[in-house]
Amino acid sequence: MHVIVPKKSLAEGLTHIERIIPTRSSNPGLSLVRIELGESGLICSGSNLDIDIEATIPADVASMVGRSLTGEIAIPAQVFGQIVRALPGDQVSLQFAERELAIESGSYATKLQLSELTAPRVTFPTRYGGELRGSDLAAALANVRYAVAIAEYQAIFRGVKLEFGQGTRAVATDGFRLAYYHLAEATGLAGEVVLPSRSVDELIKLLSPASNPARKPQGHPASKPHPASKPQDDKVKPADTCRLELTDTQLTVSTGRFRLNLKLMEGNFPDYQRVIPSQFDLHLTLDAKGLAEAVSRVALLADKTTNNRVDFFILRAAQDRTAQDSVNQGALQITAEGTYGRSQETLTVAPEGPEGSGEALLQMALAYNAKYLVDALQPIQGKARLSFSGRTSPSVLLSLEDPGYLAMVVPLRTA
C-alpha cells in the first residue's frame, strides 16, 4: 500500500507521540508507534501506560493492492520520527510491504524493517460528556503549573487538581505556595481529579499553539470579551474546542487531530481553601512585571543556601490629615544579602489598610523565596494586588485585570 503524507503534519504528530513513548522500557513494545489506516487518514498511536496518545495524519492513499493496513504494523517511534524530521521534501511517500516500510521524500529514500513486537493498542471513548475551549484549558493549567511539588515524598502535591462543576478550576500547591485559575465556563462534567505533572505538561504543549503561548484565558466575566465576539488575528489561531470524558481512572481529551487518555493520580487533594487568608493588614498595588524584575535583580546577590531569600520592608509615610484627597505614600524596599555583597532596590508604593479602614500599618517587614515570588507574578499582566496578612502567614497575589487568577506565597520565617 502506498500513502502520501504532508511532512509537516506527520512530523508534528510524531513529535507529540515521541515525547510520551519511552526510549527505554522493560516492555520493548512501548517504544513502538502503531500505524493504522483510518477514514480520516493515517492513525499513529503509542503509550507509556500513564498517557495514551493518538494522532490522525491527513493522507492520500494512492493505492491498496490486495491488503489493508492493520494495527499490527509497528516501528520504533524515535527512529521513524528522526527520519521524518530530516526529510528534504514537503511530501512523504510511505510504501508498506510485508516486512518493511519504504520512505521517500525529495531526493532521499530509505527502508525500515517493521517490528515483530506488538505495540500497545489504545482505545478511546465513543462519546464525550463535556467540552471546553482548548486554549483556555491549556492557559489555566500553564498559569498554575509552577506551583506543583517536585519532591517524591509529596505525593498528591506532584499533580494539578482540576475541578469540574459550574465553572472549571485548576489548582496546584507544594505546601509553600499555591496557585489557582478559575474559568467561568463549565465543561458539562462534574467531579474533581488530579493529573500528574507530566500529563499536564503534555496537555499544555498539545493544546497551546506555538504562536499563542498559554498565559491568559479568555471569557472570564471580568476579563475582556471572548475572542469569538470579534475577528481573530490571522497570526493568532486559538486551539479548537476540545471534548472531555471522565471516568474513575482517567481523563480523556480529544482535540483536532489528537486524542489523549490521562491516568489520574490516587489520593485526596487537601482542602486548599482553608489556608487562603481572608483578612489582611496591608495591601499594595504595583505593576507585576516591574516588581518581578526588581525582585529578580535584587536576588542576584541572595544567598542560595538560605532559600534565595529577599527581604521586603514596607514603610508608609506620615499622612497629612489636613490635606484633602490625601493618599498614603510609602516605599517598598527590597534587599538581599549573600557571599558577594548586598543589593537593594526601592519602589514607590501607596500602602492601603484593611478593607473599609483606609488606614495602613506604618511599616511591615517580610522575607520571601525570590523564585516563589517571581513565579507567582509571571502569569499576571498589568497591575498586581499584593495582600499581606502578617509576617509569617501567607501573602496573596491577585491580578486586577484577570480576577480568575490567585496566587499565595508563604513568607520565610526569620529570627
Backbone hydrogen bonds in HBPLUS format (Angstrom, degrees):
<---DONOR---> <-ACCEPTOR-->    atom                        ^
c    i                          cat <-CA-CA->   ^        H-A-AA   ^      H-
h    n   atom  resd res      DA  || num        DHA   H-A  angle D-A-AA Bond
n    s   type  num  typ     dist DA aas  dist angle  dist       angle   num
A0096-PHE N   A0001-MET O   2.78 MM  95  5.18 161.7  1.81 163.0 162.4     1
A0002-HIS N   A0063-SER O   3.27 MM  61  5.46 155.3  2.34 138.6 145.5     2
A0062-ALA N   A0002-HIS O   2.85 MM  60  5.38 135.0  2.05 141.3 153.6     3
A0003-VAL N   A0094-LEU O   2.83 MM  91  5.11 161.6  1.86 148.3 154.7     4
A0094-LEU N   A0003-VAL O   2.79 MM  91  5.11 170.9  1.80 161.0 163.8     5
A0004-ILE N   A0060-ASP O   2.83 MM  56  4.96 165.0  1.86 140.8 146.0     6
A0060-ASP N   A0004-ILE O   2.81 MM  56  4.96 165.9  1.83 149.2 154.2     7
A0005-VAL N   A0092-VAL O   2.84 MM  87  5.12 166.7  1.86 151.1 155.5     8
A0092-VAL N   A0005-VAL O   2.73 MM  87  5.12 157.6  1.77 154.0 161.8     9
A0010-LEU N   A0006-PRO O   3.10 MM   4  6.29 165.4  2.12 156.4 160.9    10
A0007-LYS N   A0090-ASP O   2.84 MM  83  5.31 170.7  1.85 139.2 140.9    11
A0011-ALA N   A0007-LYS O   2.81 MM   4  5.92 166.3  1.83 158.5 162.4    12
A0012-GLU N   A0008-LYS O   3.00 MM   4  6.11 156.9  2.06 144.3 150.7    13
A0013-GLY N   A0009-SER O   3.06 MM   4  6.21 166.6  2.07 147.5 151.1    14
A0014-LEU N   A0010-LEU O   2.98 MM   4  6.15 163.6  2.01 151.1 155.7    15
A0015-THR N   A0011-ALA O   2.95 MM   4  6.01 147.3  2.05 143.1 151.8    16
A0016-HIS N   A0012-GLU O   3.29 MM   4  6.62 159.8  2.34 151.8 154.7    17
A0017-ILE N   A0013-GLY O   3.16 MM   4  6.42 158.2  2.21 144.9 151.4    18
A0018-GLU N   A0014-LEU O   2.76 MM   4  5.87 161.6  1.79 153.0 157.7    19
A0019-ARG N   A0015-THR O   3.28 MM   4  6.45 151.5  2.36 143.5 149.3    20
A0020-ILE N   A0017-ILE O   3.04 MM   3  5.39 138.6  2.22 105.7 117.2    21
A0021-ILE N   A0017-ILE O   2.94 MM   4  6.17 165.7  1.96 161.2 165.7    22
A0030-LEU N   A0027-ASN O   2.98 MM   3  5.84 161.8  2.01 129.2 133.6    23
A0031-SER N   A0028-PRO O   3.15 MM   3  5.75 160.7  2.19 115.9 121.3    24
A0032-LEU N   A0029-GLY O   3.23 MM   3  5.55 161.6  2.27 112.8 115.4    25
A0077-ALA N   A0031-SER O   3.14 MM  46  6.27 168.2  2.15 149.6 153.3    26
A0033-VAL N   A0075-ILE O   2.90 MM  42  5.69 166.1  1.92 164.3 164.3    27
A0075-ILE N   A0033-VAL O   3.29 MM  42  5.69 154.3  2.36 145.1 149.4    28
A0034-ARG N   A0045-SER O   2.90 MM  11  5.21 160.6  1.94 156.2 157.4    29
A0045-SER N   A0034-ARG O   2.99 MM  11  5.21 149.3  2.09 141.0 149.2    30
A0035-ILE N   A0073-ILE O   3.10 MM  38  5.78 166.3  2.12 160.4 160.6    31
A0036-GLU N   A0043-ILE O   2.85 MM   7  5.02 155.7  1.91 145.6 153.5    32
A0043-ILE N   A0036-GLU O   2.80 MM   7  5.02 174.7  1.81 145.8 147.4    33
A0038-GLY N   A0041-GLY O   2.79 MM   3  5.22 163.9  1.82 166.7 166.4    34
A0041-GLY N   A0038-GLY O   3.26 MM   3  5.22 155.8  2.32 100.1 107.3    35
A0042-LEU N   A0057-ILE O   2.79 MM  15  4.94 139.6  1.95 161.7 152.8    36
A0057-ILE N   A0042-LEU O   2.64 MM  15  4.94 174.3  1.65 159.6 160.7    37
A0044-CYS N   A0055-ALA O   2.88 MM  11  5.26 166.9  1.89 160.7 161.4    38
A0055-ALA N   A0044-CYS O   2.76 MM  11  5.26 167.3  1.77 163.2 167.8    39
A0046-GLY N   A0053-ILE O   3.06 MM   7  5.61 152.8  2.13 152.2 157.0    40
A0053-ILE N   A0046-GLY O   3.01 MM   7  5.61 169.2  2.02 160.7 160.2    41
A0048-ASN N   A0051-ILE O   3.14 MM   3  5.69 150.7  2.23 146.5 155.5    42
A0263-LYS N   A0050-ASP O   2.96 MM 213  5.19 164.2  1.99 170.8 166.8    43
A0052-ASP N   A0261-ASN O   3.01 MM 209  4.91 158.9  2.05 138.2 144.9    44
A0261-ASN N   A0052-ASP O   2.95 MM 209  4.91 155.3  2.02 133.3 139.3    45
A0054-GLU N   A0259-ARG O   2.96 MM 205  5.18 143.1  2.10 150.0 154.5    46
A0259-ARG N   A0054-GLU O   2.94 MM 205  5.18 144.6  2.07 145.7 152.4    47
A0056-THR N   A0257-ARG O   2.83 MM 201  5.06 157.5  1.88 147.2 154.8    48
A0073-ILE N   A0070-THR O   3.42 MM   3  6.21 173.8  2.43 118.7 120.5    49
A0115-SER N   A0074-ALA O   2.93 MM  41  5.64 160.2  1.97 161.5 163.8    50
A0080-PHE N   A0076-PRO O   3.13 MM   4  6.22 169.6  2.14 154.5 157.8    51
A0081-GLY N   A0077-ALA O   2.91 MM   4  5.99 161.8  1.94 150.1 155.6    52
A0082-GLN N   A0078-GLN O   3.01 MM   4  6.17 161.0  2.05 148.7 153.5    53
A0083-ILE N   A0079-VAL O   3.07 MM   4  6.27 162.0  2.10 153.1 157.6    54
A0084-VAL N   A0080-PHE O   3.05 MM   4  6.24 169.4  2.06 153.3 156.1    55
A0085-ARG N   A0081-GLY O   3.08 MM   4  6.26 168.1  2.10 154.1 156.5    56
A0086-ALA N   A0082-GLN O   3.27 MM   4  6.35 136.8  2.47 137.6 147.9    57
A0086-ALA N   A0083-ILE O   3.10 MM   3  5.25 132.7  2.34 100.8 113.8    58
A0087-LEU N   A0084-VAL O   3.23 MM   3  5.35 159.5  2.28 105.9 112.0    59
A0093-SER N   A0104-GLU O   2.80 MM  11  5.02 178.5  1.80 160.8 161.1    60
A0104-GLU N   A0093-SER O   2.99 MM  11  5.02 154.5  2.05 142.1 148.1    61
A0095-GLN N   A0102-ALA O   2.84 MM   7  4.87 167.4  1.86 147.3 151.4    62
A0102-ALA N   A0095-GLN O   2.88 MM   7  4.87 171.5  1.89 147.7 147.0    63
A0097-ALA N   A0100-GLU O   2.96 MM   3  5.32 166.5  1.98 174.7 170.6    64
A0114-LEU N   A0099-ARG O   2.97 MM  15  5.35 172.1  1.98 126.8 129.4    65
A0101-LEU N   A0112-LEU O   2.70 MM  11  5.06 154.9  1.76 148.6 157.6    66
A0112-LEU N   A0101-LEU O   2.80 MM  11  5.06 162.2  1.83 143.4 148.3    67
A0103-ILE N   A0110-THR O   2.80 MM   7  5.34 167.1  1.82 152.5 157.1    68
A0110-THR N   A0103-ILE O   2.91 MM   7  5.34 149.1  2.00 151.0 159.4    69
A0105-SER N   A0108-TYR O   2.99 MM   3  5.37 160.3  2.03 146.8 149.8    70
A0108-TYR N   A0105-SER O   2.97 MM   3  5.37 160.6  2.00 136.5 135.7    71
A0130-GLY N   A0244-LEU O   2.99 MM 114  4.82 146.9  2.10 153.2 148.9    72
A0244-LEU N   A0130-GLY O   2.69 MM 114  4.82 169.4  1.70 132.8 132.6    73
A0131-GLU N   A0187-THR O   2.90 MM  56  4.98 145.9  2.02 131.9 138.8    74
A0132-LEU N   A0242-CYS O   2.97 MM 110  5.56 153.1  2.04 154.2 162.8    75
A0242-CYS N   A0132-LEU O   2.82 MM 110  5.56 161.8  1.85 158.9 155.0    76
A0136-ASP N   A0133-ARG O   3.13 MM   3  5.40 124.9  2.44 103.2 116.9    77
A0137-LEU N   A0133-ARG O   3.14 MM   4  6.49 160.6  2.18 157.2 162.4    78
A0134-GLY N   A0240-ASP O   3.30 MM 106  5.84 148.7  2.40 119.9 128.8    79
A0138-ALA N   A0134-GLY O   2.97 MM   4  6.16 163.9  1.99 152.3 157.0    80
A0139-ALA N   A0135-SER O   3.01 MM   4  6.06 156.6  2.06 138.9 145.3    81
A0140-ALA N   A0136-ASP O   2.95 MM   4  6.11 159.6  1.99 149.7 155.1    82
A0141-LEU N   A0137-LEU O   3.09 MM   4  6.28 160.7  2.13 148.6 153.3    83
A0142-ALA N   A0138-ALA O   2.88 MM   4  6.05 158.0  1.93 147.1 154.1    84
A0143-ASN N   A0139-ALA O   2.93 MM   4  6.00 148.6  2.03 147.0 154.0    85
A0144-VAL N   A0141-LEU O   3.25 MM   3  5.58 151.4  2.34 105.4 113.3    86
A0145-ARG N   A0141-LEU O   3.01 MM   4  5.93 128.1  2.29 147.5 161.8    87
A0147-ALA N   A0144-VAL O   3.09 MM   3  5.89 158.7  2.13 126.9 131.7    88
A0148-VAL N   A0145-ARG O   3.19 MM   3  5.75 171.0  2.20 122.7 124.1    89
A0149-ALA N   A0157-PHE O   3.02 MM   8  5.40 161.4  2.06 138.9 136.3    90
A0154-GLN N   A0151-ALA O   3.15 MM   3  5.63 160.4  2.19 113.9 119.9    91
A0155-ALA N   A0152-GLU O   3.41 MM   3  6.20 165.2  2.43 122.6 123.1    92
A0157-PHE N   A0154-GLN O   2.89 MM   3  5.49 157.9  1.94 150.0 143.4    93
A0158-ARG N   A0155-ALA O   2.88 MM   3  5.71 165.1  1.90 128.4 132.5    94
A0159-GLY N   A0156-ILE O   3.32 MM   3  5.93 141.0  2.49 119.9 120.2    95
A0197-SER N   A0158-ARG O   3.23 MM  39  6.18 142.2  2.38 155.7 148.7    96
A0160-VAL N   A0195-LEU O   2.86 MM  35  5.32 151.1  1.95 151.8 156.9    97
A0195-LEU N   A0160-VAL O   2.90 MM  35  5.32 162.4  1.93 150.4 147.1    98
A0161-LYS N   A0171-VAL O   2.82 MM  10  5.01 153.4  1.89 159.2 158.1    99
A0171-VAL N   A0161-LYS O   2.86 MM  10  5.01 153.1  1.93 144.4 151.2   100
A0162-LEU N   A0193-VAL O   2.77 MM  31  5.38 163.7  1.80 155.3 160.4   101
A0193-VAL N   A0162-LEU O   3.00 MM  31  5.38 160.7  2.04 151.6 157.3   102
A0163-GLU N   A0169-ARG O   2.82 MM   6  5.07 161.5  1.85 150.9 156.9   103
A0169-ARG N   A0163-GLU O   3.06 MM   6  5.07 157.3  2.11 138.7 145.6   104
A0164-PHE N   A0191-GLY O   2.81 MM  27  5.26 172.5  1.82 176.9 176.2   105
A0191-GLY N   A0164-PHE O   3.10 MM  27  5.26 156.3  2.16 142.9 136.0   106
A0165-GLY N   A0167-GLY O   3.00 MM   2  5.14 142.0  2.15 163.4 166.5   107
A0168-THR N   A0183-LEU O   2.91 MM  15  5.01 165.0  1.93 143.8 148.6   108
A0183-LEU N   A0168-THR O   2.65 MM  15  5.01 173.3  1.66 165.1 166.8   109
A0170-ALA N   A0181-TYR O   2.99 MM  11  5.36 158.2  2.04 148.7 153.7   110
A0181-TYR N   A0170-ALA O   2.90 MM  11  5.36 151.6  1.98 148.9 157.9   111
A0172-ALA N   A0179-ALA O   2.96 MM   7  5.55 156.5  2.02 161.6 167.4   112
A0179-ALA N   A0172-ALA O   2.95 MM   7  5.55 154.9  2.01 163.4 168.0   113
A0174-ASP N   A0177-ARG O   3.30 MM   3  6.01 149.8  2.40 151.2 159.1   114
A0410-VAL N   A0176-PHE O   3.01 MM 234  5.52 160.6  2.05 168.6 162.6   115
A0178-LEU N   A0408-MET O   2.81 MM 230  4.98 151.1  1.89 145.4 148.9   116
A0408-MET N   A0178-LEU O   2.75 MM 230  4.98 155.8  1.80 150.6 150.7   117
A0180-TYR N   A0406-LEU O   2.92 MM 226  5.51 159.4  1.97 157.2 161.9   118
A0406-LEU N   A0180-TYR O   3.06 MM 226  5.51 155.1  2.13 162.3 163.6   119
A0182-HIS N   A0404-GLY O   2.85 MM 222  4.71 158.6  1.90 126.9 133.8   120
A0265-MET N   A0194-VAL O   2.91 MM  71  5.51 174.0  1.91 163.5 164.3   121
A0199-SER N   A0196-PRO O   3.04 MM   3  5.34 119.0  2.42 104.8 119.0   122
A0200-VAL N   A0196-PRO O   3.02 MM   4  6.37 154.2  2.09 151.7 160.0   123
A0201-ASP N   A0197-SER O   2.92 MM   4  6.18 156.7  1.97 151.1 156.4   124
A0202-GLU N   A0198-ARG O   3.19 MM   4  6.48 160.4  2.23 147.3 151.3   125
A0203-LEU N   A0199-SER O   2.98 MM   4  6.17 155.4  2.04 147.4 154.5   126
A0204-ILE N   A0200-VAL O   2.93 MM   4  6.14 158.5  1.98 153.7 158.9   127
A0205-LYS N   A0201-ASP O   3.10 MM   4  6.34 164.1  2.13 149.8 153.6   128
A0206-LEU N   A0202-GLU O   2.98 MM   4  6.11 151.1  2.06 143.7 151.9   129
A0207-LEU N   A0203-LEU O   2.99 MM   4  6.08 152.7  2.06 148.3 154.6   130
A0208-SER N   A0204-ILE O   2.96 MM   4  5.79 135.4  2.16 147.7 157.0   131
A0212-ASN N   A0209-PRO O   2.95 MM   3  5.22 159.0  2.00 110.8 117.7   132
A0223-SER N   A0220-HIS O   2.81 MM   3  4.97 161.7  1.85 116.2 122.3   133
A0229-SER N   A0226-HIS O   2.89 MM   3  5.77 168.4  1.90 131.2 134.8   134
A0230-LYS N   A0227-PRO O   3.06 MM   3  5.62 169.7  2.07 120.1 122.4   135
A0236-VAL N   A0233-ASP O   3.00 MM   3  5.27 151.8  2.08 109.4 118.2   136
A0243-ARG N   A0254-SER O   2.78 MM  11  5.06 160.4  1.82 153.1 153.3   137
A0254-SER N   A0243-ARG O   2.90 MM  11  5.06 162.4  1.94 148.4 152.4   138
A0245-GLU N   A0252-THR O   3.04 MM   7  5.10 145.8  2.16 141.3 145.9   139
A0252-THR N   A0245-GLU O   2.82 MM   7  5.10 173.2  1.83 159.2 161.5   140
A0247-THR N   A0250-GLN O   2.97 MM   3  5.43 163.0  2.00 166.3 169.8   141
A0264-LEU N   A0249-THR O   2.95 MM  15  5.50 168.7  1.96 140.3 140.0   142
A0251-LEU N   A0262-LEU O   2.90 MM  11  5.15 155.7  1.96 143.3 149.2   143
A0262-LEU N   A0251-LEU O   2.82 MM  11  5.15 161.8  1.85 145.9 152.2   144
A0253-VAL N   A0260-LEU O   2.87 MM   7  5.17 155.1  1.93 145.8 154.3   145
A0260-LEU N   A0253-VAL O   2.79 MM   7  5.17 155.9  1.85 150.8 159.0   146
A0255-THR N   A0258-PHE O   2.90 MM   3  5.49 160.7  1.93 157.3 163.7   147
A0258-PHE N   A0255-THR O   2.90 MM   3  5.49 165.1  1.93 146.5 145.6   148
A0272-TYR N   A0270-PRO O   2.91 MM   2  5.64 114.4  2.35 114.3  97.3   149
A0274-ARG N   A0271-ASP O   3.34 MM   3  6.07 152.1  2.43 115.8 121.3   150
A0275-VAL N   A0272-TYR O   3.15 MM   3  5.71 149.7  2.25 113.5 120.9   151
A0276-ILE N   A0273-GLN O   3.40 MM   3  5.52 157.9  2.45 102.7 108.9   152
A0281-ASP N   A0388-PHE O   2.86 MM 107  6.00 147.4  1.96 151.6 159.1   153
A0282-LEU N   A0388-PHE O   3.37 MM 106  5.33 154.9  2.44 144.9 148.2   154
A0388-PHE N   A0282-LEU O   2.85 MM 106  5.33 172.5  1.85 164.3 166.9   155
A0283-HIS N   A0352-GLU O   2.80 MM  69  4.97 148.5  1.90 143.5 148.8   156
A0352-GLU N   A0283-HIS O   2.97 MM  69  4.97 154.0  2.04 144.7 149.0   157
A0284-LEU N   A0386-LEU O   2.79 MM 102  5.09 153.0  1.86 148.2 156.3   158
A0386-LEU N   A0284-LEU O   2.73 MM 102  5.09 156.8  1.78 155.8 161.6   159
A0286-LEU N   A0384-ALA O   2.98 MM  98  5.48 156.1  2.04 158.6 162.7   160
A0384-ALA N   A0286-LEU O   2.72 MM  98  5.48 169.9  1.73 171.9 174.4   161
A0291-LEU N   A0287-ASP O   2.99 MM   4  6.19 160.4  2.03 157.3 162.4   162
A0288-ALA N   A0382-GLY O   2.95 MM  94  6.00 166.0  1.97 156.3 159.5   163
A0292-ALA N   A0288-ALA O   2.97 MM   4  6.13 163.6  1.99 150.7 155.4   164
A0293-GLU N   A0289-LYS O   2.97 MM   4  6.16 157.6  2.02 149.5 155.4   165
A0294-ALA N   A0290-GLY O   3.02 MM   4  6.19 153.8  2.09 142.1 149.4   166
A0295-VAL N   A0291-LEU O   2.94 MM   4  6.17 166.5  1.96 156.4 159.2   167
A0296-SER N   A0292-ALA O   2.99 MM   4  6.13 157.9  2.04 144.3 150.8   168
A0297-ARG N   A0293-GLU O   2.95 MM   4  6.16 155.8  2.01 146.8 152.9   169
A0298-VAL N   A0294-ALA O   3.02 MM   4  6.25 172.7  2.03 156.2 157.7   170
A0299-ALA N   A0295-VAL O   2.91 MM   4  5.96 153.3  1.98 146.1 154.1   171
A0300-LEU N   A0297-ARG O   3.22 MM   3  5.59 160.3  2.26 108.2 114.3   172
A0301-LEU N   A0298-VAL O   3.41 MM   3  6.43 166.9  2.43 125.6 126.3   173
A0302-ALA N   A0299-ALA O   3.00 MM   3  4.73 160.7  2.03 101.4 107.4   174
A0306-THR N   A0303-ASP O   3.11 MM   3  5.59 164.5  2.14 113.8 118.6   175
A0370-ALA N   A0308-ASN O   3.01 MM  62  5.78 175.1  2.02 145.1 146.6   176
A0310-VAL N   A0368-TYR O   2.96 MM  58  5.53 154.9  2.02 155.6 163.5   177
A0368-TYR N   A0310-VAL O   2.89 MM  58  5.53 161.6  1.92 160.8 166.2   178
A0311-ASP N   A0335-THR O   2.76 MM  24  5.16 166.2  1.78 153.9 158.4   179
A0335-THR N   A0311-ASP O   3.00 MM  24  5.16 157.3  2.05 141.8 149.1   180
A0312-PHE N   A0366-LEU O   2.71 MM  54  5.11 167.6  1.73 147.3 151.8   181
A0366-LEU N   A0312-PHE O   2.88 MM  54  5.11 158.5  1.92 145.2 152.0   182
A0313-PHE N   A0333-GLN O   2.87 MM  20  5.04 147.4  1.98 144.1 153.3   183
A0333-GLN N   A0313-PHE O   2.88 MM  20  5.04 178.5  1.88 147.3 147.8   184
A0314-ILE N   A0364-MET O   2.79 MM  50  5.15 171.1  1.80 164.5 164.6   185
A0364-MET N   A0314-ILE O   2.91 MM  50  5.15 141.2  2.06 140.5 148.6   186
A0315-LEU N   A0331-ALA O   2.97 MM  16  5.38 167.8  1.98 159.7 163.8   187
A0331-ALA N   A0315-LEU O   2.86 MM  16  5.38 151.1  1.94 149.7 159.4   188
A0316-ARG N   A0362-LEU O   2.72 MM  46  4.87 171.1  1.73 149.3 148.3   189
A0317-ALA N   A0329-GLN O   2.69 MM  12  5.58 158.7  1.73 151.9 159.6   190
A0323-ALA N   A0320-ASP O   3.18 MM   3  5.67 153.4  2.25 110.7 118.0   191
A0330-GLY N   A0349-VAL O   2.88 MM  19  5.21 137.0  2.06 166.2 154.7   192
A0349-VAL N   A0330-GLY O   3.03 MM  19  5.21 170.6  2.04 123.6 126.4   193
A0332-LEU N   A0347-LEU O   2.76 MM  15  5.09 163.7  1.79 155.5 160.9   194
A0347-LEU N   A0332-LEU O   2.86 MM  15  5.09 164.3  1.89 144.5 148.6   195
A0334-ILE N   A0345-GLU O   2.80 MM  11  5.29 177.5  1.80 165.4 166.2   196
A0345-GLU N   A0334-ILE O   2.90 MM  11  5.29 149.3  1.99 149.4 158.4   197
A0336-ALA N   A0343-SER O   3.06 MM   7  5.43 148.5  2.17 148.3 149.5   198
A0343-SER N   A0336-ALA O   2.92 MM   7  5.43 161.8  1.95 154.9 160.7   199
A0338-GLY N   A0341-GLY O   2.91 MM   3  5.50 166.4  1.92 159.9 164.1   200
A0341-GLY N   A0338-GLY O   3.31 MM   3  5.50 163.4  2.34 107.4 112.3   201
A0357-SER N   A0354-PRO O   2.94 MM   3  5.54 163.1  1.97 136.8 141.9   202
A0412-LEU N   A0367-ALA O   2.70 MM  45  5.30 156.7  1.75 135.6 142.8   203
A0373-LEU N   A0369-ASN O   3.19 MM   4  6.52 157.7  2.24 156.1 162.5   204
A0374-VAL N   A0370-ALA O   2.97 MM   4  6.20 165.7  1.99 155.5 159.2   205
A0375-ASP N   A0371-LYS O   2.85 MM   4  5.95 166.0  1.87 154.8 159.0   206
A0376-ALA N   A0372-TYR O   3.13 MM   4  6.27 153.4  2.20 140.3 147.0   207
A0377-LEU N   A0373-LEU O   3.14 MM   4  6.39 137.6  2.33 140.2 151.4   208
A0377-LEU N   A0374-VAL O   3.10 MM   3  5.09 127.8  2.38  95.7 109.6   209
A0378-GLN N   A0374-VAL O   3.04 MM   4  6.21 138.2  2.22 150.2 160.8   210
A0380-ILE N   A0377-LEU O   3.02 MM   3  5.54 153.2  2.09 119.5 127.9   211
A0400-LEU N   A0383-LYS O   3.16 MM  17  5.73 172.4  2.17 147.7 149.9   212
A0385-ARG N   A0398-LEU O   2.90 MM  13  5.16 162.8  1.93 144.8 150.6   213
A0398-LEU N   A0385-ARG O   3.01 MM  13  5.16 152.9  2.08 138.4 147.1   214
A0387-SER N   A0396-VAL O   2.86 MM   9  5.17 162.0  1.89 155.9 161.1   215
A0396-VAL N   A0387-SER O   2.96 MM   9  5.17 158.7  2.00 148.4 153.7   216
A0395-SER N   A0409-VAL O   2.88 MM  14  5.38 176.0  1.89 152.4 152.8   217
A0409-VAL N   A0395-SER O   2.91 MM  14  5.38 157.3  1.96 151.6 159.1   218
A0397-LEU N   A0407-ALA O   2.77 MM  10  5.06 167.8  1.78 149.3 152.0   219
A0407-ALA N   A0397-LEU O   2.98 MM  10  5.06 160.0  2.02 151.1 154.4   220
A0405-TYR N   A0402-ASP O   3.26 MM   3  6.35 178.5  2.26 134.4 134.3   221
